[in-house]
Amino acid sequence: MKAQWISILVDDQTRALKFYTDRLGFIPKVDVPVGDDFRWLTVVSPEAPDGVEIVLEPKGHPAANDFTSALKADGIPLNQFAVEDVQAEYDRLSKLGVTFTQEPTTMGPVTTAVLDDTVGNLIQLIHQEEDTEPDLP
């Protein structure tokens, strides 16, 4: 078993595609119409084009908007993306007009920053120093 897709619920698929590609740097992978109003729309990291796909999924379920709105209101990221240098990504994305709700913050071996993806979610950027993973049984 492996993870192949992760879903990010979005207010607007077209706006989400623009933000995730033009700002965050992901590349489009699949864009297929599904019915009259929605698309199976995925993006991938240019570093792993055959890796995990991010599904930019429309908020079609009645609970989706309440769920994502509550997370955002509480400052809780819906998802997180690994980066090599949180400060460098923060600087790059800030210059592109991306709004952050948390500047780079180091907590022990982990540095994070939180951005607003413009389509209803907070996303956390994270870098974890090597050799800090817990030993699992």
C-alpha positions as CSV (number, residue, x, y, z in Angstrom):
1,M,0.0,0.0,0.0
2,K,1.2,3.5,-0.7
3,A,-0.1,7.0,-0.7
4,Q,-0.6,8.2,-4.3
5,W,-3.0,11.2,-3.9
6,I,-3.7,13.7,-1.2
7,S,-6.8,15.9,-1.4
8,I,-6.9,19.6,-0.7
9,L,-10.4,20.9,-0.6
10,V,-10.6,24.2,-2.6
11,D,-13.2,26.9,-3.1
12,D,-12.3,27.3,-6.8
13,Q,-10.4,24.8,-8.9
14,T,-9.2,27.3,-11.5
15,R,-7.9,29.7,-8.9
16,A,-6.3,26.9,-6.9
17,L,-4.5,25.6,-10.0
18,K,-3.1,29.1,-10.7
19,F,-1.9,29.5,-7.0
20,Y,-0.4,26.1,-6.7
21,T,1.5,26.3,-10.0
22,D,2.3,30.1,-10.3
23,R,3.1,30.7,-6.7
24,L,4.0,27.4,-5.0
25,G,5.7,25.9,-8.1
26,F,3.9,22.7,-8.5
27,I,3.3,21.4,-12.1
28,P,-0.1,20.2,-13.5
29,K,-0.4,16.5,-13.8
30,V,-4.1,15.6,-14.6
31,D,-7.0,17.8,-15.6
32,V,-10.1,15.8,-16.6
33,P,-13.7,17.2,-16.6
34,V,-15.9,15.3,-14.2
35,G,-19.5,16.3,-14.9
36,D,-20.5,19.8,-15.7
37,D,-18.9,21.7,-12.9
38,F,-15.9,19.8,-11.6
39,R,-12.5,18.4,-12.7
40,W,-10.2,15.7,-11.6
41,L,-7.3,18.1,-11.2
42,T,-3.9,17.2,-9.8
43,V,-0.5,18.9,-9.4
44,V,2.8,17.4,-8.5
45,S,6.2,18.5,-7.3
46,P,8.6,19.2,-10.1
47,E,11.1,17.3,-8.0
48,A,8.9,14.1,-8.1
49,P,6.7,14.3,-11.2
50,D,5.8,10.6,-10.8
51,G,5.3,10.9,-7.0
52,V,2.3,11.8,-4.9
53,E,-0.3,13.9,-6.7
54,I,-2.2,16.7,-4.9
55,V,-5.8,16.6,-5.9
56,L,-7.3,20.1,-5.9
57,E,-10.7,18.9,-5.0
58,P,-13.8,21.0,-5.1
59,K,-15.7,21.4,-1.8
60,G,-18.7,19.4,-3.1
61,H,-19.7,17.9,0.3
62,P,-21.9,20.1,2.5
63,A,-19.5,19.6,5.5
64,A,-16.4,20.6,3.5
65,N,-16.8,24.3,3.8
66,D,-17.6,24.2,7.5
67,F,-14.6,21.9,8.1
68,T,-12.0,24.0,6.3
69,S,-13.4,27.2,7.6
70,A,-13.2,26.0,11.2
71,L,-9.6,24.8,10.7
72,K,-8.6,28.2,9.1
73,A,-10.4,30.2,11.8
74,D,-8.4,28.2,14.5
75,G,-5.1,28.7,12.6
76,I,-4.7,25.0,11.8
77,P,-3.1,24.1,8.5
78,L,-5.0,21.6,6.3
79,N,-1.8,20.1,5.0
80,Q,1.9,20.6,5.1
81,F,4.7,20.5,2.5
82,A,8.3,19.7,3.1
83,V,10.9,22.3,2.0
84,E,14.7,22.4,2.3
85,D,14.8,26.0,3.7
86,V,11.7,27.5,5.3
87,Q,13.2,31.0,5.5
88,A,14.2,30.9,1.8
89,E,10.7,29.7,0.7
90,Y,9.1,32.3,3.0
91,D,11.2,35.1,1.3
92,R,10.5,33.8,-2.2
93,L,6.8,33.4,-1.7
94,S,6.4,36.7,0.1
95,K,7.9,38.5,-2.9
96,L,5.3,36.7,-5.0
97,G,2.5,38.2,-2.8
98,V,1.7,35.1,-0.8
99,T,0.2,35.9,2.6
100,F,1.6,34.1,5.6
101,T,-0.2,33.7,8.9
102,Q,3.0,32.5,10.7
103,E,6.5,33.6,9.8
104,P,9.3,31.1,10.0
105,T,9.4,29.7,13.5
106,T,11.9,27.1,14.8
107,M,10.8,24.7,17.5
108,G,13.6,22.4,18.3
109,P,14.6,20.4,15.2
110,V,11.6,21.7,13.2
111,T,11.1,25.0,11.4
112,T,7.6,25.9,10.1
113,A,5.8,28.7,8.4
114,V,2.1,28.9,7.5
115,L,0.6,30.4,4.4
116,D,-2.9,31.1,3.1
117,D,-3.5,29.3,-0.2
118,T,-6.2,31.8,-1.3
119,V,-8.8,29.0,-1.8
120,G,-9.9,28.4,1.7
121,N,-6.9,26.7,3.5
122,L,-3.8,27.3,5.5
123,I,-0.8,25.3,4.4
124,Q,2.3,24.7,6.6
125,L,5.8,24.7,5.1
126,I,8.1,22.5,7.2
127,H,11.7,21.5,7.5
128,Q,12.9,18.9,9.9
129,E,16.5,18.5,10.8
130,E,17.9,15.1,9.8
131,D,18.3,12.4,12.5
132,T,15.4,13.7,14.5
133,E,12.8,11.0,13.6
134,P,11.8,8.9,16.6
135,D,12.8,5.3,16.8
136,L,9.7,3.2,16.2
137,P,9.3,-0.3,17.4
